[in-house]
Amino acid sequence: RKHPNQETLKIDTRNILFICGGAFVGLERIIESRVSQHPLGFGADVRGREEKNLVETYRELHPDDLIKFGMIPEFVGRLPIHVPLHDLTREDLERIIWEPKNSVIKQYQHFLRMDDVELIFEDAAITAIADLATRRKTGARGIRSIVENLMLDLMFELPSLEGKKKVVITREVIEKSEKPEIQVVKKSA
C-alpha cells in the first residue's frame, strides 16, 4: 500500500521473479566468519582486507548468511540463485562514460548545445574520469558526480558569453583541476 489509509493488497508471489542487487556492505564479513580458517605460523597465507577477492568470498554465500545479514527467511527462500558481480575495469567505465545513448557526457553536450556551445571530451579526459572513479572506488555511479563537479562552473559561465563557444575537456582539467579553455567565436555584424 502507498498510503496509511489505503487497503492492503495480497499478491501471490509464486510466479514472480525477484532480482535483488546492491553492495550488501558487511555481508562479506558474515560469509568470512563462517568459512574462514585462521592460519597461523610461518607458512600461513595472511592477507589484508584490500587483498581479499570479494568474488571468491561471495561464491561461498549460503541462505543462512543472508538471514544473518537481516533478510527475512520467507524472502530469502524466493532467492534461489546468488551471483557475485565483478568490479568494473577502466575499460568498462570508459564505455559507460561514452557509449550509452543517454550517457552523462552526451547529456551535457545536448544541454550546452542549446546555448550554442560545442563540448568536446578528449579520449585522455575520458580515461582520466574512469581512473578517478576507480581510485575513489565509486564505480559507474561516481562518474556522474565527477562530471557534474567538472561542469558546475561551466554551466553558469557559458550562457552569459555571446557567440558560438567551444569547450575542450582535457586530461589536465580532470587530473589537475585546471579550468577548461573556452573558445568564443564572435558573430560578425
SEDODREN-633086 format. One record per residue: x, y, z of N, C-alpha, C, O in turn; residue in three letters. Coordinates in nm, 3 decimals. Each point is the difference from the previous one (the first is absolute). Last residue first. Layout:
! residues N
     n_x     n_y     n_z    ca_x    ca_y    ca_z     c_x     c_y     c_z     o_x     o_y     o_z residu
       X       Y       Z       X       Y       Z       X       Y       Z       X       Y       Z    Ala
...
END
This chain:
! residues 189
     n_x     n_y     n_z    ca_x    ca_y    ca_z     c_x     c_y     c_z     o_x     o_y     o_z residu
   2.891   4.136  -3.751  -0.118   0.083  -0.023  -0.019   0.033  -0.145  -0.095   0.070  -0.036    Ala
   0.318  -0.519   0.305   0.033   0.124  -0.074  -0.127   0.075  -0.034  -0.102  -0.061  -0.031    Ser
   0.219  -0.275   0.462  -0.080   0.011  -0.123   0.035   0.132  -0.069   0.007   0.105   0.065    Lys
   0.336  -0.390   0.256  -0.097   0.111  -0.003  -0.075  -0.001  -0.133   0.057  -0.031  -0.105    Lys
   0.183  -0.364   0.388   0.003   0.053  -0.136  -0.110   0.105  -0.005  -0.118  -0.033   0.003    Val
   0.421  -0.222   0.406  -0.120   0.070  -0.041   0.020   0.055  -0.140   0.100   0.066  -0.028    Val
   0.107  -0.461   0.394   0.024   0.076  -0.123  -0.131   0.061  -0.044  -0.100  -0.070  -0.018    Gln
   0.324  -0.134   0.495  -0.124   0.030  -0.072   0.037   0.086  -0.121   0.054   0.110   0.015    Ile
   0.207  -0.483   0.341   0.008   0.118  -0.087  -0.131   0.015  -0.076  -0.052  -0.095  -0.057    Glu
   0.102  -0.135   0.557   0.005  -0.027  -0.144   0.002   0.130  -0.079  -0.056   0.102   0.041    Pro
   0.268  -0.175   0.455  -0.122   0.050  -0.062   0.008  -0.027  -0.150   0.104   0.028  -0.061    Lys
   0.139  -0.343   0.436   0.018   0.124  -0.077  -0.134   0.040  -0.059  -0.088  -0.083  -0.021    Glu
   0.229  -0.306   0.316  -0.109   0.095   0.027   0.022   0.135  -0.068  -0.038   0.105   0.052    Ser
   0.292  -0.528  -0.094   0.060   0.113   0.071  -0.101   0.109   0.034   0.037   0.107   0.047    Lys
  -0.165  -0.522  -0.275   0.100  -0.039   0.098   0.052   0.116   0.084   0.024  -0.017   0.120    Glu
  -0.356   0.087  -0.472  -0.047  -0.102   0.095   0.101  -0.021   0.111  -0.035   0.004   0.118    Ile
   0.143   0.290  -0.468  -0.120   0.055   0.064  -0.049  -0.097   0.107  -0.045   0.043   0.106    Val
   0.398  -0.176  -0.387   0.044   0.092   0.105  -0.118   0.061   0.075   0.010   0.027   0.119    Glu
  -0.085  -0.307  -0.499   0.045  -0.077   0.117   0.038   0.092   0.115  -0.030  -0.029   0.116    Arg
  -0.306   0.253  -0.455   0.124  -0.077  -0.015   0.029  -0.079   0.128  -0.069   0.016   0.101    Thr
  -0.351   0.257  -0.386   0.038  -0.055   0.130   0.119  -0.093  -0.023  -0.010  -0.096  -0.075    Ile
  -0.217   0.534  -0.201   0.069  -0.129  -0.012   0.045  -0.043   0.139   0.074   0.072   0.067    Val
  -0.447   0.286  -0.321   0.070  -0.037   0.122   0.059  -0.138  -0.020  -0.070  -0.094  -0.038    Val
  -0.167   0.541  -0.250   0.054  -0.135  -0.008   0.081  -0.025   0.127   0.085   0.081   0.037    Lys
  -0.494   0.284  -0.262   0.108  -0.034   0.092   0.042  -0.145  -0.020  -0.078  -0.085  -0.044    Lys
  -0.202   0.544  -0.198   0.018  -0.144   0.002   0.123  -0.032   0.085   0.102   0.069  -0.010    Lys
  -0.362   0.392   0.121   0.059  -0.069  -0.115   0.009  -0.150   0.019  -0.038  -0.054   0.104    Gly
   0.037   0.380   0.328  -0.065   0.019  -0.131   0.072  -0.081  -0.107   0.121  -0.021   0.007    Glu
  -0.174  -0.069   0.547   0.093   0.039  -0.106  -0.075   0.008  -0.133  -0.081  -0.087  -0.031    Leu
  -0.123  -0.067   0.441   0.017   0.146   0.001   0.095   0.050  -0.109   0.005   0.120  -0.026    Ser
  -0.101  -0.595   0.111  -0.115   0.070  -0.059   0.016   0.153  -0.005  -0.063   0.065  -0.083    Pro
   0.416  -0.349   0.288  -0.015  -0.004  -0.146  -0.122   0.074  -0.055   0.014   0.068  -0.102    Leu
   0.094  -0.133   0.588   0.082   0.098  -0.072  -0.033   0.008  -0.149  -0.006   0.110  -0.055    Glu
  -0.196  -0.428   0.359  -0.042   0.135   0.035   0.071   0.105  -0.083  -0.056   0.105  -0.032    Phe
   0.160  -0.565  -0.021  -0.142   0.011  -0.028  -0.054   0.140   0.033  -0.097   0.045  -0.061    Met
   0.549  -0.169   0.168  -0.021   0.024  -0.143  -0.147   0.023  -0.033  -0.033   0.084  -0.083    Leu
   0.166  -0.210   0.525   0.032   0.139  -0.031  -0.028   0.034  -0.146  -0.049   0.109  -0.031    Asp
  -0.026  -0.564   0.157  -0.079   0.091   0.081   0.025   0.147  -0.034  -0.094   0.073  -0.030    Leu
   0.302  -0.502  -0.143  -0.084   0.086  -0.083  -0.073   0.109   0.078  -0.059   0.088  -0.062    Met
   0.347  -0.422   0.271   0.077   0.062  -0.106  -0.082   0.105  -0.074   0.052   0.107  -0.034    Leu
  -0.260  -0.377   0.356   0.091   0.094   0.066   0.083   0.077  -0.102   0.028   0.118   0.018    Asn
  -0.305  -0.460  -0.183  -0.080   0.112   0.050   0.088   0.104   0.070  -0.018   0.120  -0.020    Glu
   0.215  -0.525  -0.127  -0.032   0.088  -0.113  -0.081   0.121   0.047   0.022   0.111  -0.048    Val
   0.080  -0.436   0.371   0.125   0.057  -0.051  -0.030   0.099  -0.112   0.053   0.111   0.000    Ile
  -0.411  -0.359   0.177   0.044   0.105   0.092   0.130   0.065  -0.046   0.019   0.120   0.018    Ser
  -0.191  -0.485  -0.272  -0.088   0.116  -0.007   0.048   0.112   0.093   0.002   0.116  -0.040    Arg
   0.223  -0.532   0.052   0.026   0.072  -0.124  -0.084   0.127  -0.006   0.051   0.107  -0.034    Ile
  -0.089  -0.445   0.380   0.091   0.111   0.025   0.028   0.084  -0.123   0.043   0.115   0.011    Gly
  -0.302  -0.519  -0.023  -0.075   0.108   0.064   0.088   0.122   0.024  -0.049   0.113  -0.003    Arg
   0.235  -0.518  -0.169  -0.075   0.075  -0.101  -0.079   0.115   0.062  -0.019   0.102  -0.065    Ala
   0.406  -0.261   0.377  -0.056  -0.069  -0.115  -0.075   0.092  -0.094   0.033   0.118  -0.013    Gly
   0.226  -0.052   0.442  -0.141   0.036  -0.012  -0.066  -0.064  -0.120  -0.122   0.005  -0.014    Thr
   0.598   0.024   0.217  -0.080  -0.122   0.020  -0.149   0.030  -0.002  -0.077  -0.057   0.077    Lys
   0.482   0.342  -0.160  -0.097   0.033   0.105  -0.086  -0.120   0.040  -0.070   0.004   0.101    Arg
   0.382  -0.045  -0.457   0.074   0.033   0.122  -0.094   0.029   0.116   0.029  -0.037   0.114    Arg
  -0.222  -0.037  -0.537   0.061  -0.124   0.050   0.074   0.027   0.130  -0.012  -0.077   0.096    Thr
  -0.167   0.443  -0.327  -0.109  -0.080   0.057   0.053  -0.131   0.058  -0.050  -0.047   0.102    Ala
   0.357   0.316  -0.332  -0.041   0.066   0.124  -0.113  -0.077   0.068   0.002  -0.017   0.122    Leu
   0.142  -0.128  -0.547   0.103  -0.025   0.101  -0.039   0.059   0.135   0.019  -0.063   0.104    Asp
  -0.297   0.155  -0.472  -0.011  -0.141   0.038   0.102  -0.036   0.108  -0.032  -0.072   0.094    Ala
   0.057   0.501  -0.280  -0.123  -0.011   0.079  -0.017  -0.144   0.049  -0.034  -0.022   0.116    Ile
   0.389   0.104  -0.410   0.027   0.060   0.132  -0.123  -0.007   0.090   0.014  -0.023   0.120    Ala
  -0.055  -0.116  -0.570   0.082  -0.096   0.075   0.027   0.052   0.140  -0.004  -0.076   0.097    Thr
  -0.211   0.365  -0.385  -0.091  -0.109   0.034   0.074  -0.107   0.080  -0.054  -0.055   0.096    Ile
   0.307   0.404  -0.269  -0.084   0.050   0.108  -0.098  -0.108   0.045  -0.026  -0.015   0.120    Ala
   0.301  -0.064  -0.494   0.081  -0.004   0.123  -0.082   0.049   0.119   0.021  -0.047   0.112    Ala
  -0.211   0.073  -0.545   0.007  -0.139   0.046   0.078  -0.012   0.131  -0.036  -0.079   0.087    Asp
  -0.212   0.542  -0.181   0.109  -0.077  -0.062  -0.001  -0.142   0.056  -0.050  -0.023   0.110    Glu
  -0.372   0.364  -0.154   0.081  -0.071   0.099   0.107  -0.078  -0.076  -0.034  -0.084  -0.083    Phe
  -0.304   0.534  -0.025   0.081  -0.112  -0.049   0.079  -0.058   0.117   0.067   0.073   0.072    Ile
  -0.507   0.283  -0.215   0.076  -0.061   0.110   0.071  -0.123  -0.052  -0.063  -0.091  -0.053    Leu
  -0.183   0.569  -0.135   0.048  -0.131  -0.042   0.091  -0.053   0.110   0.104   0.058   0.029    Glu
  -0.525   0.322  -0.038   0.132  -0.041   0.050   0.031  -0.139  -0.054  -0.083  -0.091   0.009    Val
  -0.335   0.392  -0.014   0.096   0.020  -0.110   0.143  -0.031   0.043   0.094   0.074  -0.033    Asp
  -0.498  -0.153   0.294   0.060   0.133   0.021   0.108   0.029  -0.103   0.085   0.086   0.021    Asp
  -0.307  -0.502  -0.027  -0.112   0.095   0.005   0.050   0.144   0.019  -0.066   0.095  -0.042    Met
   0.364  -0.460   0.067  -0.031   0.031  -0.139  -0.116   0.100  -0.008  -0.008   0.080  -0.094    Arg
   0.135  -0.269   0.509   0.081   0.114  -0.040  -0.023   0.039  -0.145   0.017   0.116  -0.036    Leu
  -0.241  -0.497   0.216  -0.038   0.119   0.076   0.074   0.123  -0.050  -0.059   0.106  -0.018    Phe
   0.183  -0.525  -0.166  -0.133   0.042  -0.045  -0.043   0.129   0.071  -0.049   0.093  -0.064    His
   0.448  -0.297   0.200   0.016   0.054  -0.134  -0.133   0.052  -0.055  -0.005   0.104  -0.065    Gln
  -0.001  -0.326   0.477   0.056   0.134   0.011   0.024   0.063  -0.137  -0.020   0.120  -0.017    Tyr
  -0.133  -0.564   0.024  -0.101   0.087   0.059   0.051   0.143   0.010  -0.070   0.095  -0.036    Gln
   0.365  -0.432  -0.104  -0.093   0.036  -0.107  -0.113   0.090   0.053  -0.049   0.086  -0.073    Lys
   0.352  -0.257   0.387   0.069   0.094  -0.088  -0.093   0.044  -0.113  -0.005   0.119  -0.033    Ile
  -0.147  -0.451   0.334   0.007   0.130   0.065   0.069   0.103  -0.089  -0.039   0.117   0.001    Val
  -0.227  -0.517  -0.236   0.114   0.012   0.090   0.009   0.141   0.055  -0.052   0.095  -0.059    Ser
  -0.285  -0.344  -0.241  -0.024   0.106   0.096   0.114   0.013   0.102  -0.025   0.030   0.117    Asn
   0.050  -0.350  -0.468  -0.068   0.110  -0.068  -0.023   0.118   0.094   0.003   0.115  -0.044    Lys
   0.415  -0.448   0.134  -0.148   0.000   0.003  -0.060   0.124  -0.065   0.060   0.108  -0.001    Pro
   0.438  -0.163   0.027  -0.080  -0.076  -0.095  -0.152   0.012   0.012  -0.066   0.013  -0.103    Glu
   0.437   0.202   0.396  -0.020   0.051  -0.136  -0.107  -0.071  -0.082  -0.073   0.067  -0.072    Trp
   0.205  -0.164   0.542   0.007   0.146  -0.012  -0.045   0.045  -0.137  -0.066   0.104  -0.012    Ile
   0.108  -0.564   0.103  -0.117   0.055   0.068  -0.003   0.151  -0.014  -0.107   0.060  -0.013    Ile
   0.485  -0.289  -0.147  -0.116  -0.029  -0.085  -0.127   0.058   0.060  -0.086   0.049  -0.073    Arg
   0.476  -0.018   0.326   0.011   0.086  -0.118  -0.119  -0.021  -0.093  -0.055   0.096  -0.055    Glu
   0.094  -0.380   0.428  -0.041   0.135   0.039   0.006   0.096  -0.118  -0.087   0.085  -0.016    Leu
   0.249  -0.522  -0.047  -0.145  -0.003   0.021  -0.052   0.140   0.032  -0.101   0.043  -0.054    Asp
   0.564  -0.098   0.025  -0.061  -0.006  -0.133  -0.152  -0.003   0.010  -0.069   0.062  -0.082    Glu
   0.320  -0.086   0.479   0.008   0.134  -0.057  -0.067   0.003  -0.138  -0.069   0.096  -0.033    Arg
  -0.123  -0.470   0.344   0.136   0.038  -0.040  -0.003   0.143  -0.054  -0.107   0.057  -0.021    Thr
  -0.233  -0.299   0.396   0.015   0.055  -0.135   0.145   0.036  -0.027   0.068   0.054   0.087    Leu
  -0.221  -0.456   0.252   0.021   0.145  -0.005   0.015   0.044  -0.145   0.049  -0.075  -0.084    Asp
  -0.341  -0.363   0.177   0.139   0.043   0.002   0.006   0.153   0.002  -0.092   0.068  -0.045    His
  -0.310  -0.397   0.248   0.042   0.080  -0.115   0.145   0.043   0.017   0.046   0.023   0.112    Leu
  -0.368  -0.465   0.076   0.083   0.117   0.031   0.040   0.072  -0.129   0.018  -0.063  -0.104    Pro
  -0.461  -0.252   0.234   0.107   0.021  -0.097   0.082   0.122   0.041  -0.054   0.110   0.010    Val
  -0.356  -0.496   0.150   0.083   0.113   0.046   0.119   0.012  -0.094   0.073  -0.096  -0.020    His
  -0.604  -0.148   0.054   0.129   0.012  -0.071   0.072   0.124   0.051  -0.058   0.108   0.009    Ile
  -0.379  -0.232   0.159   0.071  -0.128  -0.010   0.139   0.010  -0.063   0.083  -0.088   0.020    Pro
  -0.467   0.387   0.235   0.124   0.032  -0.072   0.085  -0.126  -0.015   0.097  -0.017   0.073    Leu
  -0.512   0.048   0.177  -0.036   0.038  -0.138   0.123   0.037  -0.083  -0.014   0.039  -0.116    Arg
   0.043  -0.147   0.583  -0.046  -0.120  -0.069  -0.039   0.027  -0.144  -0.003  -0.092  -0.082    Gly
   0.113   0.446   0.376   0.122  -0.071  -0.043  -0.038  -0.127  -0.076   0.072  -0.041  -0.092    Val
  -0.417   0.286   0.297   0.051   0.070  -0.118   0.122  -0.073  -0.056   0.014  -0.014  -0.121    Phe
  -0.206  -0.142   0.520  -0.100  -0.017  -0.106   0.047   0.065  -0.130  -0.029  -0.050  -0.109    Glu
   0.293   0.097   0.512   0.010  -0.131  -0.066  -0.099  -0.020  -0.114   0.032  -0.066  -0.099    Pro
   0.157   0.557   0.224  -0.090  -0.096   0.063   0.002  -0.131  -0.078   0.012   0.001  -0.123    Ile
   0.410   0.353   0.178  -0.116  -0.030  -0.084  -0.087  -0.105   0.067   0.050  -0.086   0.073    Met
   0.383   0.255   0.092  -0.119   0.075   0.039  -0.122  -0.024  -0.087  -0.105   0.060   0.024    Gly
   0.569  -0.269   0.026   0.017   0.137  -0.050  -0.123   0.086   0.031   0.010   0.122   0.008    Phe
  -0.011  -0.588   0.079   0.082   0.070   0.100   0.022   0.146  -0.039   0.015   0.086   0.087    Lys
  -0.234  -0.349  -0.399  -0.087   0.014   0.118   0.076   0.070   0.111  -0.056   0.088   0.066    Ile
   0.293  -0.198  -0.451  -0.094   0.109  -0.029  -0.094   0.023   0.117  -0.038   0.114   0.028    Leu
   0.334  -0.478  -0.003   0.077   0.126   0.006  -0.091   0.120  -0.025   0.015   0.104   0.065    Asp
  -0.187  -0.543  -0.115   0.014   0.037   0.142   0.077   0.130   0.016  -0.026   0.077   0.093    Asp
  -0.020  -0.279  -0.527  -0.118   0.072   0.046   0.007   0.044   0.146  -0.052   0.105   0.037    Pro
   0.511  -0.156  -0.294  -0.108  -0.092   0.030  -0.120   0.080   0.047   0.016   0.113   0.047    His
   0.498  -0.034  -0.321  -0.123   0.050   0.062  -0.104  -0.110   0.017  -0.025  -0.077  -0.093    Leu
   0.491   0.097  -0.112  -0.029  -0.086   0.115  -0.131   0.037   0.071  -0.029  -0.052   0.107    Glu
   0.214   0.302  -0.469  -0.032  -0.132  -0.055  -0.038  -0.098   0.111  -0.069  -0.099  -0.025    Arg
   0.229   0.542   0.119  -0.143  -0.008  -0.027  -0.040  -0.132  -0.065  -0.118  -0.036   0.003    Tyr
   0.581   0.121   0.082  -0.074  -0.004   0.126  -0.148  -0.018  -0.025  -0.064  -0.083   0.065    Thr
   0.346   0.147  -0.433   0.020  -0.133   0.058  -0.078  -0.015   0.129  -0.057  -0.105   0.028    Glu
   0.053   0.525  -0.226  -0.074  -0.093  -0.086   0.014  -0.142   0.055  -0.098  -0.075   0.004    Val
   0.341   0.429   0.196  -0.139  -0.007   0.042  -0.081  -0.097  -0.085  -0.095  -0.060   0.049    Leu
   0.623   0.076   0.089  -0.082   0.002  -0.121  -0.145  -0.019   0.041  -0.040  -0.109   0.043    Asn
   0.480   0.326   0.232  -0.098  -0.107  -0.008  -0.085   0.017  -0.125  -0.037   0.111  -0.037    Lys
   0.379   0.199   0.196   0.047  -0.107  -0.088  -0.101  -0.112  -0.018   0.017  -0.085  -0.087    Glu
  -0.077   0.469   0.378   0.007   0.047  -0.138   0.033  -0.113  -0.096  -0.040   0.003  -0.116    Glu
   0.035  -0.076   0.593  -0.135   0.015  -0.056   0.004   0.040  -0.147  -0.085  -0.045  -0.078    Arg
   0.516  -0.216   0.246  -0.079   0.111   0.053  -0.135   0.007  -0.067  -0.027  -0.073  -0.096    Gly
   0.331  -0.385   0.175  -0.028   0.109  -0.094  -0.084   0.107   0.069  -0.082  -0.030   0.087    Arg
   0.396  -0.457  -0.014  -0.062   0.112   0.070  -0.015   0.115  -0.099   0.098   0.048  -0.057    Val
   0.021  -0.590   0.087  -0.033   0.096  -0.105  -0.079   0.114   0.065  -0.123  -0.008   0.013    Asp
   0.504  -0.349   0.215  -0.138   0.050  -0.010  -0.015   0.101  -0.114   0.091   0.078  -0.028    Ala
   0.302  -0.334   0.216  -0.053  -0.031  -0.132  -0.139   0.056  -0.024  -0.063  -0.031  -0.101    Gly
   0.302   0.080   0.524   0.084   0.052  -0.106  -0.056  -0.023  -0.139   0.028   0.079  -0.090    Phe
  -0.374  -0.044   0.506   0.130  -0.061  -0.021   0.072   0.056  -0.120  -0.047   0.094  -0.064    Gly
  -0.503  -0.151   0.137   0.107   0.062   0.077   0.131  -0.068  -0.035   0.001  -0.113  -0.049    Leu
  -0.554   0.173  -0.143   0.131  -0.064   0.000   0.101   0.080   0.081   0.000   0.124  -0.002    Pro
  -0.541  -0.178  -0.024   0.097   0.096   0.050   0.137  -0.064   0.007   0.039  -0.055   0.104    His
  -0.505   0.002  -0.415   0.089  -0.075   0.087   0.105   0.099   0.043   0.047   0.080  -0.082    Gln
  -0.575  -0.008  -0.117   0.143   0.027   0.011   0.068  -0.097   0.096  -0.055  -0.046   0.100    Ser
  -0.429   0.082  -0.223   0.086  -0.088  -0.079   0.149   0.016   0.027   0.080  -0.084  -0.040    Val
  -0.438   0.338   0.274  -0.047  -0.138  -0.011   0.102  -0.091  -0.067   0.017  -0.114   0.043    Arg
   0.058   0.580   0.003  -0.003  -0.057   0.135  -0.046  -0.145  -0.003   0.037  -0.079   0.087    Ser
  -0.039   0.329  -0.492   0.136  -0.033   0.044   0.001  -0.063   0.139   0.078  -0.091   0.026    Glu
  -0.488   0.253  -0.200   0.044  -0.120  -0.074   0.137  -0.043   0.050   0.024  -0.119   0.024    Ile
  -0.191   0.515   0.152  -0.084  -0.112   0.048   0.044  -0.129  -0.068   0.010  -0.104   0.064    Ile
   0.188   0.502  -0.207   0.050  -0.036   0.134  -0.079  -0.117   0.057   0.056  -0.086   0.068    Arg
  -0.189   0.278  -0.483   0.124  -0.078  -0.016   0.056  -0.044   0.136   0.058  -0.107   0.010    Glu
  -0.434   0.399  -0.039  -0.035  -0.140  -0.024   0.125  -0.087  -0.011   0.000  -0.116   0.040    Leu
  -0.004   0.602   0.003   0.010  -0.077   0.122  -0.034  -0.147  -0.018   0.030  -0.081   0.087    Gly
  -0.223   0.424  -0.433   0.118   0.030   0.081  -0.006  -0.077   0.131  -0.100   0.007   0.072    Val
  -0.153  -0.003  -0.530  -0.008  -0.091   0.113   0.123   0.012   0.091   0.068  -0.098   0.029    Phe
  -0.214   0.306  -0.477   0.136  -0.018   0.053   0.002  -0.101   0.114   0.100  -0.070   0.017    Ala
  -0.475   0.035  -0.410   0.050   0.104   0.089   0.138  -0.033   0.049   0.061  -0.099  -0.041    Gly
  -0.555  -0.131  -0.185   0.136   0.042  -0.031   0.042   0.108   0.097  -0.083   0.074   0.054    Gly
  -0.322  -0.479  -0.184   0.052   0.095   0.098   0.143   0.035  -0.039   0.079  -0.088  -0.034    Cys
  -0.558  -0.144  -0.176   0.141   0.026  -0.027   0.046   0.107   0.097  -0.054   0.111   0.001    Ile
  -0.384  -0.482  -0.083   0.060   0.107   0.078   0.147   0.011  -0.036   0.072  -0.100  -0.002    Phe
  -0.546  -0.101  -0.237   0.146  -0.013   0.010   0.054   0.120   0.076  -0.020   0.114  -0.043    Leu
  -0.480  -0.372   0.036   0.072   0.127  -0.010   0.148  -0.027   0.020   0.040  -0.067   0.095    Ile
  -0.431  -0.242  -0.053   0.047   0.017  -0.137   0.070   0.135  -0.021   0.004   0.050  -0.112    Asn
  -0.178  -0.181   0.547   0.054  -0.125  -0.055   0.059   0.018  -0.139   0.099  -0.066  -0.033    Arg
  -0.326   0.385   0.360   0.136   0.019  -0.052   0.059  -0.127  -0.061   0.120  -0.004  -0.029    Thr
  -0.613   0.267   0.148   0.055  -0.135  -0.009   0.136   0.012  -0.068   0.007   0.037  -0.117    Asp
  -0.270   0.348   0.412   0.051  -0.038  -0.131   0.056  -0.142   0.009   0.074  -0.032   0.093    Ile
  -0.425   0.419   0.177   0.079  -0.122   0.009   0.039  -0.041  -0.141  -0.082   0.007  -0.092    Lys
  -0.042   0.496   0.325  -0.027  -0.100  -0.104   0.089  -0.121   0.021   0.118   0.014   0.033    Leu
  -0.337   0.416   0.283   0.115  -0.085  -0.029  -0.041  -0.106  -0.102  -0.105  -0.062   0.013    Thr
  -0.109   0.574   0.051  -0.021  -0.141   0.028   0.125  -0.080  -0.040   0.062   0.029  -0.102    Glu
  -0.036   0.495   0.258  -0.035  -0.084  -0.114  -0.011  -0.146   0.040   0.067  -0.044   0.094    Gln
   0.074   0.426   0.181  -0.143  -0.027   0.001  -0.044  -0.093  -0.113  -0.116  -0.041  -0.006    Asn
   0.577   0.190   0.058  -0.042  -0.071   0.122  -0.147  -0.038   0.001  -0.036  -0.102   0.058    Pro
   0.302   0.136  -0.526  -0.044   0.094   0.103  -0.047  -0.077   0.123  -0.048  -0.112  -0.013    His
   0.219  -0.123  -0.362   0.075   0.123  -0.009  -0.032   0.096   0.113   0.088   0.074   0.046    Lys
  -0.089  -0.642  -0.087  -0.083   0.118   0.000   0.087   0.125   0.000   0.109  -0.001   0.057    Arg
END
